[in-house]
Every structure is written in structure tokens, then in C-alpha cells.
Amino acid sequence: MSTTAPLAGGTGIELEIGGMTCASCANRIEKKLNKLDGVQATVNYATEKAKVTVPEGYDPALLIAEVEKTGYTALLPTPKASERSRDGSADDAEHDPELTSLRQRLIGSIVLTVPVIAMAMIPALQFTYWQWASLALAAPVIVWAAWPFHKAAWTNLKHGAATMDTLISMGTSVALLWSVYALFLGTAGVPGMTHPFEFTIAPSDGAANIYLEVGAGVTMFILAGRYFEKRSKRQAGAALRALLELGAKEVSVLRDGAEVKIPVEELAVGDEFIVRPGEKIATDGVVVSGSSAVDASMLTGESVPVEVAAGDPVTGATVNAGGRLVVRATRIGSDTQLAQMAKLVEDAQTGKAEVQRLADRISGVFVPIVIVIAFVTLGAWLGAGFPVAAAFTAAVAVLVIACPCALGLATPTALLVGTGRGAQLGILIKGPEVLESTRKVDTVVLDKTGTVTTGKMTLVEVITESGVDRAELLRFAGALEDASEHPIAQAIAKGATQEVGQLPVPEDFANVEGKGVQGIVDGASVVIGRESLLADWALTLSPEVAAAKARAEGEGKTVVAIGWDGQARGILVVADTVKPTSAEAIAQLKEIGLTPVLLTGDNEAVARRIASEVGIEHVYAEVLPQDKVDVVARLQAEGKVVAMVGDGVNDAPALAQADLGLAMGTGTDVAIEASDLTLVRGDLRSAVDAIRLSRKTLSTIKTNLFWAFAYNTAAIPIAALGMLNPMLAGAAMAFSSVFVVGNSLRLRGFRSVAKS
């Protein structure tokens, strides 16, 4: 345990919390920490972290001690842990000891429990000594497989608390102990004993009743839910790992005029390094020499490359798409924009409002009440003069019937069916925590590039001078641009190929830095690029074409001019185009009561043009990547419940900050990992389906929970009166489980709103 790490910024401490099994554990730790003088704490159950604000110079050992007094563990993150996260190996869910243990317990409980339940529920399978076989199979499940529940219940008991673990532990333990009593000291162990399937209720001393299938079944179902929950939580750090993986691993540094390759970690501020075409820029810096187009799409999500020359700033992890650059490092390590973005994602995840699991909310009241009823029942029967065996039978029956068998199925089955149906529709729901957010969402913030638009530059318009053949212009333009690596050039070449077919091979091709390209095509001397390049050759656009160029640029489109043989011949307009289904999707979002908002780093003209095309009234344009999260937070401060749809690394903090984050599956891994829902198809209509399906799944879970608890609540008085026939109890429990499963299966009929 490390207690010597410095406070982050002097006032902030982050703790890694261990031993939490439900949201109420996080609440308990948070309350304990907040009782300390000058301490403000937020504990996130999903990420298993506590974010604590303390006075300057506060000893973090006091915080750790307080957490440990509550019955949990706390650690300060160490640099070594950070390095392990860098390669992802330490956090790999498949190599997590706790997850491995849960998986082993789950598999073991399934193998042993299925025959126990089958024998208890089907009289035809009850051979002469079936009850003893049930004991041999069920005992390891209730003792070994359910050990995490028993351990948590004991920890809670030592601190005067009760959670779902308490009820599960008590119910399963009592079921086993009473069954052992009935088998060894009662009449349940006689050869040929059967559980007759009778719909009768009669008082009983309980000596002939065993509850092994209840104890083993509850353990199996709850373990399944815990396993899938833990697996989802262990992937919480994947967004940060994906961010770190974006950066370059090695860099070519200039030392005494020579080029030396070193690991990027050894780079220092002031070092000059070389970036060749196609390579990632190692860190934030300023261009010393050279000019190029830098593709920042992996970091910003914006598809238009940025032209850079000497004196221009560049950002680490972006890609040099053109010429050779020499860059002087200005920021390294945790000071870079990439590292700061990773910190934003982490802060947004840790600070997100904690979601209370529905079962834990109800069990916060339900569990202690059931325990009290069981003890009251025992006391009442003993006080009324009934035999001890009869009194214990009634008390045990209360705990057994209250043990949440259907409750164990309520959330997992709905999630299983809902997420399975979502996968068929191209929607990936990460876990139960995301569903509650969808019900109250009223505003959906949409990133422009790659979400509303295709995110790819496309040739959208060709305007020729009078008398110029369009096909010839495309042949000449496409031939030259096909020889260039520039993304805009490639868009023109692709558009030309689609319209005129195979392109000729240019001669004497040359790149004019920062302006365009030139060469000879079919004997004609062709120049294409900025209007200033044509001016260098004394070529001038006509007033009509110049006006069309100004109009296109005013709409935020990119315009390239072309000329040959001493005359300007026309312009080619390139732009990011709206996806064919975006307008329909916006209309559908409005239909389900959401207000769409466009959020982009592009200029106002581009944003307004795209918004008007798809029917969005609210636009935030020219927003820097690091400021997108502020826009979402501002909307939340206005009382709006915000869903965010995006696909770029720059969207990741906003996706994490939003009440509901939806990532386009065609986008970056970082955006996908930071989101709550992933839309695999890249079709914005999937966002509508995702919200509708999530709401429907949440509604199904609530219905399941209601009936699961309603069944328990109705059966408890019968059990307390000693009128609970064990086979009838088993049948009732089976019916409640079948009802829950059947209700969940209705989600398979969910239909997409897409008309295609």
C-alpha cells in the first residue's frame, strides 16, 4: 500500500477501491469519507474509484484508513500501475483473478445445480436416494460457489449493514442447514422420500422438507449476474488505454545533425524530430521546416486535413499526410493534448452521477424487513407454544421464499434478450447502468463529422469555364490528383474515376508546396490547386466561376482551381457530405421527444449548412475538442438530460460526460470505449433504435422486478403462518422465474424504425 504519492494539484486524490459488491457499498464508503472534516468524495461503483477533494497537505493515509474501517480496501494509484495500464495486460479482463474466480464458481454451480433443480421439480426423476444426491451436489454450490456472498454478508454484518448479499447468504445458508437437519434428524432422509407435486397448503413441522434446489438455484442465478457485471466493469479502463495507444512509440530525433531513433518517452522539450509522410507526429510541437497536410481525424474527428508550414503548431498522435516535416517538441508526456484528453475521459467517467441498481434500491428496505419478519415469526411461534421444529420451519420458510430467485433473473434475462436483439440491429448496450439514462433523455447532441455526415471528403460539384468539356476537365484533374497523397486530391481522383473511367498517367508530376500540383497530361501542361497557384501562371478565373468559388467557400466547402495551356478551365468543389439517412434520423429523434443539437469544430457556415440540410435548429460550431465536454456540461446545468452521439477521439470526454453516450461503430476505439452504447452500422437511425430499445429493456426489467418482489411479498405472510408447502413454494418460485423469462423474451419482437 502506497501512502506517499503526492496529491494531484494539492487538493485532489484518487483512490482505487476494492471489495465493493453493489452500489450500496459505494454509497456507504462515500458517506463515511464525506463525514471527515474538509473532505468531499464521490465513489463510483462502476469504475471502482473514489475521487476525493481535500484541504492542502491532507494525508491520504487518513482516507485509506477510513475506507478500511468501513470494510473495504483502498490504494493510491502508483506509476507502476499506470505503466501496466499502458500495455493493457494488467487490466485485461480475461486475466483478472477476481473475474476468473467468479467464472469458475459460475461454471461449477451450473454443472451441479441443474440436476438438483430437475430432481426437485420433476417427481419422475426422484429415485430412491435422490435427496442425498441433491445434498452432495448442492452443498458445494451453497458453500463454495456462494462464498463471495457469505464473505460480503459477514463484512456488512461487522459494520451493522445489510445488503442483497446478506439476504442471499442467509437464504441459501438456512436452506442448506435446514435441509441437513431434515435429512439427518427429520424424515426427509428416508429411502424413497418424494416431494409430491400438490397444490395444497397445510401446516407442517418441516422435518420432511428440503430446500436444496432453492439454495443452489439462487446461487447460480446471482453468480451469473455478478459475473457479467464484473466483466463489464473490468473494461472501464479500455478508453484510456486506447487513447494512449494512439500515440507514436518511437521518434527520429536530430542530435548533432544526425538522425537518432529513440522511444517517445525519452523525448524532451526542445528536441527537434523528423516526421515523414504517413508517420504519426510524436508529441505536441511547432514545425521548424517543411510543409504538409496533417490528418487530425483520429484525434479531432474532422475529415478535412490541416495545411501546416514552418511556425505552425502540430498535435501529437496526428498523421503527416504529405511532405517531410521537422518539428520542435513543445509539450511532452502528461502535458500533451492527447494526455489531457485521456484525463478528461477519466474525470468524466469518475464524476458521472452514480446509477443505483434497481434491485439494490428496493433491497435496501426489503432485506432488513425480511430478516425482521423471520425473527418475529420465530418468536411468535415459540411464544404461542408451538414446537421448536415448527417455529424454525416457519422462520426458514420466510427466508427461503424471500430469497430472490426471480430477482436473480429479472435483470440478466432482460439484458440478455435486449442486448441480443440490439446486436441484430447493430446496437451494442454495455450494461444495465446505461438503461436508466435513456428514460429521461430529452436532448441529443450530435457530432457532425462521421455522425451526421460521412466523414469523408467527396467531389460534390464541377464548374467549368465557358466552352470547356466537363469530362476532359475531370480527366486532367483526376490524372494529376491521383498521383498525389493529399486527402482532397484523392477525393477528386476518386470522383473523376467514377465519372470518366480510367485516368491517364501524368508526366513531369511535381508538388508545389502549400499550393497544389502540376504536370503534363495528354500533352497539356496542367496546374491544379489554390487560386494563387493559377495566378503564378497568369491564369485567372472568369467572374462567373470566381463568384461560384466564393459561394462554395462561403458554405464551408473546399474549392480547387484547374487550368491548362495558358487558361483557367474551372473549379472542383470538395466537401464532407451528409449521410443519406441523417435527415430521416433527425425527424425520428424529434418524434420520440428529443431535441437534436449539432456540435462541431467546423466553422459556422459549414455547421449551419449541414444543420439546415437535416433539420437541426440548435448549433454549436467552432468548438475546440477539449471544449465539447463543456458544452454537454452546460446543457446539463440547464436541467437537460443529454445523450451524445459521436465517433472521434475528441468526442470521448463528451461521450463520458453525457448522461447517455452513443458511439458510431465506424469511429475510433476511444469513442466506442467511452460510450454507453455503440451503433455498429454507422447509421444515425440506429441512435433512435438504441434509445427506444434501451427504454423498452428498462421497462421490462422494472416489470420483472415488480413481479419478483410482488411474488415474495405475497408469499411471505403464507410462510410466516406455517402454511407453505415446499413443493408449492418450489412451483411458485418456478412460475415467477418462468414469468420473468417469458416477459424478457418479448423483447425479441422489437422492430427497427429504419424503413430500409
N, C-alpha and C positions, 0 to 999 in steps of 0.2 A: 504493500500500500504506500502510495506516494503522497506526502502532505507538504512537499516543499515547492511545488510548482507555483510560479508567480500568478497573481490574479490577472485575468485578462482585462487590460485597460484600467486596473486598480479597483474596479467596482464589480466586475462580473466574474462568476465562477461557474464552470460546467462540471457536473458530476455524472458519472456513469453508475446507474442504479441497478442492482441485481436482486433477484428474489421476488419480483412482483408477479402475481398470477392473475390479477384482474384490475380493472380501472379503480376499484375502491382502494386497492393498495397504493396507487399513485395519489389518490386523494388524502390518504392517511399521512403519507410522507410529506405532502405539500402543506398540510395543516400543521404538522409538527415543526417544520422548518420556518413557517411564517410566524410561529409563536416566539421565535428568537428575536431579540431586540435588533432593530435596524435591518432585518432580513426580509427580502421579498423573493419568493420562489415559485417557479412553475415546474411541475413534474409531468413529463409526457410519457404515458404508458406505452405508446406505440414505438417511440424511439428509445425507450429505457434510459432517458436522460433527464437531469434536473438542471434548469437554468436559474441561477441564483444571483441576485443583486445584493451586495453587502457594503458596509462602510469601508473606506480606505484602510488598508492594513489588517482587515479581518482575517483571522486564522482559519483556513479551510478545514483544519482538523476538527474544529468545533462542529462544523456542518456534518462531517463524516460520522462523528461520534453520535450526533443526534439521529441520523438515519439508522445507524446500527442499533441504537436504543429502541428504535421502532420495530426492529426485527429484520431489517434488510441490509444489504451491503452497498457501499459507495466507494468509488475510486475517482481520483483525478486523472483525466487523460494524460498519457505520457507521450513524448516524442516517438518512443519506440512503437507505441500503438499506432501512431499516425503513419509510420513507415510501413507497418503491416497492412494498414488500410490501403496504402498506395498500390500494392500489388494485388490487393483483394483477397489474398489467401486466408488471412485470419478471419475474415468476416464471411467466408464462403459458407452458405447455409448447409451445404452438403457435408462440411467438415466440422460443424458445430457440435460439441459434445452433448449439450443440453438437447438439441434437436434430435441427435442420433438416439439418445436415451428415450425420448418420447416416441420416436418411430418404432424402436424395439418393443416398448411397452404396448403400443397400439397393435402391432402385428401379433404379439403374443396373446393379447386379450381377445382379438378377433378369432384366432385359431381355437382358443379354449372356450370362449363364451357361446359361440354359435351352437354347438351341440347341447350346451346346458339349457339354453332358451328353447331349443327344439324339443328336448325331452320334457321340459316343464309344461309346454303348451300343447303338446300332441300326445294324448294318452296312449296311442298305439305304440309309441316309442318307449314307454315306461316298462322296461324289462324288470326282472326280479330285484336286482340290486342297483337300479338306475339312480336312486337317491345318493348312494355312496360314490358312484361315478361322478355325479354332479358336484359333490363336495371336493373330490380330487381335482376336478377341472376348474371349479370356481374359486377355490381358496387361493391359488397363486395369483389369480386376476385381482381379487379383492385386497390381498396383502401386498403383492409385489407391483402389479401394474398400477394400482391406485395409490402407490406410495407418495407421489407428489402432492396428492390431495390431503393425505394424512399429515404429511410434514407441514403443509401450509396451514392446515387447521390447527395444529399444535402451536405453530408460531403465532397465529392470530389469538389463540386462547391465552397464551402467555401475556399478550398485550390487551386483553379484555375486548377483543373484537370478534365478529362473526361474519363470514362471507359465504359465497356459494361453496367454497371448499369445505367449510365447516359442515354444511348440510350433506354434501356428497360423502364426506368422510364418516359422519355419524350414521347416515342411512346405510351405506354399504357395510360398515363395521357391525352395526347392530343386526343387519340381515344375516351376516355370516355367523355372528356369535349365537343368535337365536336359533339358526339352523343347526349349528353344532349341538346346542342344548337339546333341540328336538330330536336329533338323530341319536345321541348317546344316552340322554336321560328321559326322553319322551318316547312316543310310539312311532315317530317318523322313520326310525331306522329298521323297522321290522321288514323281513323279506316280503316282497310282493306289494308293498305300500304303493298306492297310486294317488294322484290328485284328480279326483273325478271332476269332469267339466260340468259343474252345476250352477245354474243361475239362482242360487238361493243364498240368503243371508241368515246366519244363525250364530248365537254366541258360542264361543269355543275357548278351551283353555290353551290352545295354541301348541300343545305338545305334539301334534301330528303334522304341523305345518312347517315347511321350509321355504326360505325366500332367496335361495342361491341365485336363481336366474335374474332376480331384481338387482342384487348387488353387483353381479358380473356384468349385466347389461348396461346399467348406469355407468359403470367404469369405462366400458368400451366406447359408448357414445360420447361421453365427455372427453375422453382422451382424444378421440378423432377431432373434435372441435378445437381442443388445445393445440394439437399438432399442427393443423393447418393455420391456426392463428400465429403460432410461434414461427412457422416457416415464413409467413408474410412479413412479420416484424423483423426477422433477421436480414431482410433485403432492404431495410430502411437506409443503409449507408451506400447503396449502389449508385445513387445520383452523384454523391461526392466523388466516388471512385471514378465514375465515368467522366466527370469534369477534369479530374487530374490526368486521366489517360489522354485527354485531348492534346496536352502539351507535347512539345518535342522532347525526345530523350537525349539526343546528342546535338552538339553545335560546333560549327567550324569557326574557331576564333583566330583573329590575326594577332600574332605575337612576334614582334621584331620583324615585321614584313612577311613572316612565314605563316602558313595556314596550319593550325593545330586542332584536332578533333578532341573535344573533352565532353564529359557528362554535363548536362544542362545545370545540374546542381552546383557545379564549380564555377559557373559564370558569375562575374562580379559587375557591379555598376561601373560604367565607363568602358568596359570591354567592347571592342568592335568585332562583329562576326558577319560571316557571309551567308546569304540566303539565295540558293539557286532556284530556278523555275521548278515548281512542283513541291518544294520543301516547305515545312512549317516554320514560321518565324518563332525563334526560341523563347523570346521574352519581350516585354514592352520596351520600345526604344524609339530612336529617331534615325531616319535614313541619312547616311553620310554621303553616299554616292550611288548612282544608278536610278533607273525609273522602271516602274512596273505597274501592273494591276494586281491588287491584293484581294483575294477571295475571302471575305469575312463571314460567309454564310453559316459556317459551322458554329460561329460564336454569336452572330447577330441575328441570323435567320433571314437577313436581307440578301436577295439574289444578285443585285447589281454590284459588280466589283468596284473597288475604290482605287482610283489612279493615285500613285504616290511618286514623289521625286525627292531629291535632296532637301532636307529640312522638315519633311513631313513625319508626323508620328505614326507608328505602327503598333499593333497589339499582338502579344504572344498568342500562339495557337492558330492564328490565321495563316492562310496559304498564299505563297508567292505564285501567282498565275502567269507572270510574264517574264521580265528580264532579271538579270543578276542584281542583287542589292547588297550593299554593305551597311549594316545597322549598328548604331552605338546603343548599348543597353542603358536604360534609364531607371527601370524598376525590375527587381528580381524577387523570386520566392513568394512570400505571402503578400507582398505589396502589389503584385501584378493584377490586372483586371480579371484574369481567369481565376486567381486565388480568391479575390474579393467576391467574385460571383459564387464561388463554392461556399464561402462564408455566408452569403445571403441565403442560399438554399438551406444551409444548416440552421440558420437563425429562424427562417420562416417555418421550417418543419418543427423546430423545438417550441416556437412561440404559438403554433396553431392551437386554437381552442380545443381542449381535450374532449373527446367524444366518450360519453358514458355508455357502456354496453347496456342494451335494454334489459337483459336478464339480470345483470348486477344491480341495476336501478331498483327493480322490483324486489330482488332478493335481499336488498339492504333492509327492507321491512319484513319480508316474508320469512327469512331464515330465523331470526330471533323469535318471531311469533310461533313458528312451528315447534321450535325447541321448548318454548314455554308451555305450549299446548301438550306436548308429550309428557313433560314433568307434572303438569296439572292433572293429566289423565291418570298417570301412575298413582299420584297421591289420592285422587278421588276414589279410585277403585280400592286402594288399600284402606282408605278411611271408611268406605262403605262395607268393609268386612269381607271382600272377595278374596279368593286365594291369590298368593303372590304370583303364581304362573299366569292366572287370568289377567292380573293387573299389568304384568310385563307384556303380555300378548297385545293388550290394547295400546300400551305406550309404543311398543315396537311397530305396531301397525300404523300408527300416526307417522312415525319417522319414515317407514318404508313407502307408504302411499304418497308422502310429501316429497320423496326423493325424485328429483327432476328427470325422469326418463324421457318423456315427450319434450321436455325443455331442452334436453341434450340434442334433440333432433331439430328443434324449431328453427334455429339459425343456420346450421350447416346444410340441411336439405334444401332450404330455400336458396341459399347461396350457391349450392352445387347446381341446382337446376337453372337458376337465374344466370349464373356466370357461364354455364354451358350453352344456354340459348344465346347469351351475349356473344360468345365466341363464334357461334354460327353466323351472327350478324356483323362480325368484325369489331366487337366491343369487348375489351378486357377490363373487368372490375377487380381491383386489387384486394378488396376485403370488406368485411362488414362495416368498418369505420367510415367508409365513404358514402354509405347509403343514406344516412340521416341528413347529410348536407343537401341532397337533391330535392328533398321535400320543400325546403324553404327558399331555394334559389329563385331570385326574381330578376337578376341581371346577368347577362353572359357577355364577357369581354373576349373579343376575337382578335388574335394576332392577324395581321394582313398576309404577309408573305408565307406561302406554303400552307395556309389555313383557308383563307378566303380565296386567295389566288394560287396559281400553280407553283409559284416559287422558282420558275424557270423563265429566262429571257426568251422571247418569241418574236419573230418577224411579223409585225401586225399590219404594216402599211408600206406601199411603194409608190412614190410620187415622182413622175418623170417630167423632164422639161419637154416643151412642145416638139413633136416630131421624133422623139426617142422611143425606140421599141422596148416595152417592159421586159420581154423575155431576154433581150440582149443585155439590158442593164443588170438583170439578175444573174445572167451567165458570167459577166465580167466581175460583178461584186462577189458572187459566190466563189469564183475561182480564186481570187486573191484572199478572201477571208478564210477559206478552207485551209490555207497554208499558215494561218495564224492560230496561236493557242488562246487568244483572248476570248472570254466567255461571250461577249457581244458579237465578235467575229464568228464564233461557232454557231450562234443563233441565226445569223444572216446566211451562213453557208448551208445550214440545215433547211431553212426556209426556201432557199434557191434550189437546192437539190429536189425538194418535194414538188416544186412547180415546173422546173425545166429539165430535170433528169441529171444525167452525168455531167460533171463540170470539167472544163479544160484545165490542163496543168500550166500554171503561170511560169514565166521565165524572169530572171533577174529580180526575184522577190526580195524586198527589203522592208524592214520595220523602221518607221520613223518614230523615235521615242516620244511618247506622250501625245502623238498626233494621229497616227494611223499607219497604213501600209501602202506600198507602191510596187508596180511590176508591169510586165508585158503579158497581155492575154490576147491570143489570136492576132498578134501583130500590133495591137493597140497598146499605147502607153497609158496605164490606168493608175489613178490615185484614189484612195478611199479612206475616210476618217473624219476628223474635225473640219469645220469650215475653214479654219486657219490653215490647214494643210493645202486645201484647194487654192487659198489666197497666195500661198508661196509659189504656186504655179500660175498665178494670174488668172485663175478660174473663178467666176462669180456666178452665184445662183440668180435666177430671174426673180423679180419682185414677187411673183405669184408663189413660186416654190419657197422663197425665203419666208413669206408670210405663213405658209403651211408648216414650215420648220418651227417657226416661233410658236404657232398654235400647239403643235405636238409637245414641244418642250414645256410650254405653259401647263400642260396636263401631266407633267412629270415623266414623259416618255423620253427615251434616248434616241437621238437622231444622228445618222451617219450620212455624210455627203459623198457623192462619187462624180468623177469626171474623167474624160479621156480625150486624147487627140486635141488638146487645146480648148475644150469646152466643158463646162459643168453640165452633167447629164441628169441629175435628180438626187433624191434623198431616199433613205431607207429608215423606217421607224421601228424601233425595237422596244418592247415593254413586257412587263410581267402581266399575264392575262388572268382574268377571273375564271375560276373553275366553273364548268357548265352547270353544276348543281348548287352553287353557292346561293343564288337568289332564291331558289326554292327552299333551301335550308333555312335561310333567314325568315322567310314567311312562316315556316313551320315552327320556328322558335317563338315567334310572336304569338302563334296560335296556342301554344301551351303556357302562355303568360309571362314570357321572358322578354326583357328589354335588351336588344343587341347593342353593343358598343364596339367600335373599331379602334384598335390600339396599334400604333406602328411607329417605327423610327423614320419612316419615309417623310418627305416633305408634305406640306398641307395640300398642295394641288393634287398630288398622286392619291393621297388618302381620301380627299373629297370625291375624286373621280370614281375610285373603287366603291366607296360607300354609296354613291348615287346609283351605281350600276346594280347593286344588290339590295338596296332598300334600307340602309342603315342611316339613322338620323344623328346619332351621337358619335363624335370622332375625337380621338386624342392622337395628334400627329407630332412628328419630330420629337418623340420621346426616346431619350437615351436608354440603352439596355439596362443600366443599373436603376433607372427611374421607373421602369414598368411596375415593379413591386409597389412603389409609392402610389401609383395611380389606383391599383387594386385596393391598397390600404385606405386611400382617401374615399373610395366608393363605399367601403365597409364602414368607415367612420360616419358616413351619411345615412347609415342604417340599412344599406342594401346588403343582401346575401348574394355573393358574387361567385359565378362559375367562370373559369378562364380556359380558353381553348388556344393552344399554341404548339409550335413544333421546333423552335430554335433553342440553343443553349441560353440565349438571353431571356427566354420565356420561363426558364426553370424556377427562378426565385418567385416570379409572379404565380406560377402554377402551384407552388408550395404554399404561398401566402393565401391564395384564394380559398374560399370555403369548399369549392369543388374544382379540382384541376383535371382538365381533359387534354391529353396529348395526341396529336396526329401521329399515327404509327409510321408515316413516311418521313418523320422528322428525326431529330437527334436522340441518341440513347439517353442523354442527360434530361431532356424534356420529358421523355417517357417515364424515366425512373422517378422524377419529381412529381409526377401527376398521380391522381387517384384513379382515373380511367384512361385507357388507351384506345384510340379509334384506329384500328388496323388499316382500314380501307383508304384513309386519307380523304374521305368524302364527308363534307361538313354535315350532311343529313344524318350521319352516324351520331353526331352530338345530340340531335333530337332523340334518336332511338336510345342513346345511352341514358339520358335523363329520364325518359319515360320508363325504360326497363328498370333502372335503379329505384325509381319511385314505386313501381309495381312490386319489385322484390322486397323493398322495405315494408310495404303494406302487407305482403304475405307473411313476413317474419312477425310483424305485430299481431296478425291474426293467429298465427301458430302459438305465439307466446301467451296470448289471451286464453286460448283454449287449453293450453298446457297447464296454466295456473288455475283456470276455472275447474278443470278436472280435479286437480289436487285439492282445491278449496272445498269442492262439493264432497269429496271422499273423506276428508279429514274428520268431520263430525261422525260419519258412519264408523270410521276406525276407532275413534275415541269411545264410542258406545260399545265397542267389542263385537260389532256385527259385520266384520269384514271377512268374508270367506276368501281364503288365499287364492283359490283358482279364479274367483270372480274378480279379485283385485288384479291378478295377472291378466285376465281378459280385458278388464277396463284399461289397464296400462297399455296393453297391446293395441286396443282400439284408439286410444289417444295418439299413439305413435303412428298408426296407420292413417289417422285423420290428418296429422301433421304432414306426413309424406305425400298423401294424396293432394292436399292443398298446395303443397310446393310444386307438385308435378303439373299443376295448371299453368305454371309459368312457361311450359313448353309451347303453349299456344300463342305466345306473344308474337305480334306481327310488326314488321318494319313500316315506317311511314313512307319510305322511298317508293316512288311509283315506277322505278325502272325494273 
